[in-house]
Amino acid sequence: MTLDQLVAEVGLTRTAIRLQLATLERDGAVTRGGVRPGRTKPSHVYELTGEGEQRLSRAYVPVLTALLHVLADRLPREEFDAVMRDVGRGLLSDRARPRGALRSRAEAASELLNQLGGLTNVEEEGAHLVIRSHGCPLAAAAVNHPETCNAMESLVSEFVGSRVTQQCDRTERPRCCFQIPASDSGSVA
């Protein structure tokens, strides 16, 4: 659609639509796809990018949840868990692993989880670092399939380069939680 078409469709001012389009372009959800003749000059045509279409799709959750149900029914429990752990590690195939102190690697893992839709922070609890989420980006799957949390445990463990134990809460309001033991030196700094 052109800017004028969007103004007519949405009912906002040209300035408001321009601001929203600028944000959507910056975030990679919208791009200028060409021009159309206008009353006084050509108008840019804005269109969704592939990424923008994916963000608007409502098919992912039901399709992937149904896939997990089918896999859980067809595979032995241990094999299903192994597949899910491979999925978690596979999410890192093109990502560089962080270096440095355990705390900085845990912070990097927290940021990675946030990029995947989590809202996490790193806390110190005794001799452990804990990556705790205020929700679960995979709640629709994790409630019925704890192996989903194991996939994320494998992702975090592989990314941090340390043993990680998931302690996710899969009750009424699911929340992710990953515990990382202190480094060999006994320090979590």
N, C-alpha and C positions, 0 to 999 in steps of 0.2 A: 504494500500500500504506500501511497505517497503521504507526505505530512498532512495535506489537506484532507485526504480520505481518513486518516487516523483521527484528526480533529473532529470530523463529522461523526465518525463511528463511536468514539470514546466520550466526546462531549467535554473535553478539556481545552484549555487555551493552547495556541501554537507554542508558546514558551514552555508550558508544562510538558507538552509532548516532546519538544526538542530536548529538554533536560532528561527525560526518561530514555529517549533514543540514544543520547550520548552515553548514558550509563550502560544500556544494553549493548551498544557497540563496544565499549571498553571491556565489558565482561565476555565478549565473544558470542553473545546470544543473537545479535542482529547485525546485518551488514547491508551496505548499499548495493543493490543488485542491478542498477541501471537507471535510466531516466525515461520519463514520459513527457510528452508535450503538455505545457500548462497554458493558462490564460495569457500570461505575460512572458514567461520563460519556462524552460524545462524543469520538471520536478524530479527529485531523487525518489527512487522506489526502494523501500526498506523491506527486507525479507529475513525470515529466521535462518540462522545457520543450522548445520546439523546438530551442533551442541545445544542450540536453543530448542530444537525439536525434541531432543532427548530429555531436556529439563522439564518439558511440558507433558511428556508421556506419562500416563497413569497405568501402563501395561506392565512395567517392570516388576513391581511388587507382587501382583497376583500370579504372573507367569513364573517367576523365580521361586515363589513360595510353593506353588504346585509342583515344580520340578523337584524341590527338596522333599516333598511328601512322597513322590514317586520313587526317588532314589532311596529314601529311608525304608520304603516298603520292599524294594527289590534287592537291596544289598544287605549283607550281614552288618550288624552294628559297627564292628571294628573296621570293616572295609569302608563303610560310609564315613566314619570319622577320619580315616586316612585320606579319603578323597577330599574332604573338607579342609584338612590341614594342608594338602597340596594346593588347594585353591588359595588359601591364605598366603602361602609362600609364593605362589605364582603371581600374586598382585604386585610383587616387588621386582619382577623380572627386568624392568628398565629403570629402576631407581638406585641411585648411589646410596650406600649405607653411611650413616654418620660416623664420625671418628671423635675421639676425645674421651673425657670423663664420662662415667656412667650417667650422671645427672644430665649432661648435655645431650647424650644419646636418647635418654628417656624424654627429654623436652622435644627432641626432633620427632620421636615416635608419636608424642601427643599432637604435634602439629600435623603429622601425616594423618592421624585419625580425624583431626578436625577438617582436613581437606576432603576426607571421605564422608563428611556429614556429621561427625561427632562434635561434641562440645566438651572437651576434656581439659584437665589440668593435672600437673604432677605434684604429688604430696609426699612428704617423708613420714613414714610410720615405722618407728623403731629402726631396725636394720634393713628396711626395705624402702624402695621407691614404689609409689602406687600411682598408676595412671587411672584417674577416675573420671567418668563421664557423667554429665547431668541428664543423659538420655541414652538412647541406643539407635544408631542409624539403621540397624538391621532388626529392629524389634519385631516386625511382622514375621520374620523367619525364626528368630532366636527363641521366642516363647515356646514353640513346639519342637524346635531342633537345636538343642544345646551345642551340637556340632558346629553350628554357625559361629558360636563364640570361640570354639576351638580353632576355627579357621583364622579368626582375628588374633588369637593367642599366637598362632604360628607366624602370622604376619609380623606382629610386634617383636617376637623373639628373634626372628631372622633379621629384622631391621636393626634392633638394638645390639644384636650379637651376644645375647645373654639369655639364660633360662628365664622364662616368663610363665606365670601361672594366672590363668583367667579366674576371676572370682565374681563373674557377672551376676547381677540380680535380674532374674527372668520372671519376677512376680508381676504384680499389677502394672507397675510402671518400670519397664526394663531399663537397666543402666549398665554400661560397660565398666569393668574394673580389672586392671591387670597389675599384678604384683611382681616386682623385680627385686630379687635378693641383692644384698650388698655385694660389691666387687670382692675379689679374692683378698684384697687388703683390709676388708671389713669396713670400708668407708663408702658412703653413698654420695659423697661430694663429687 
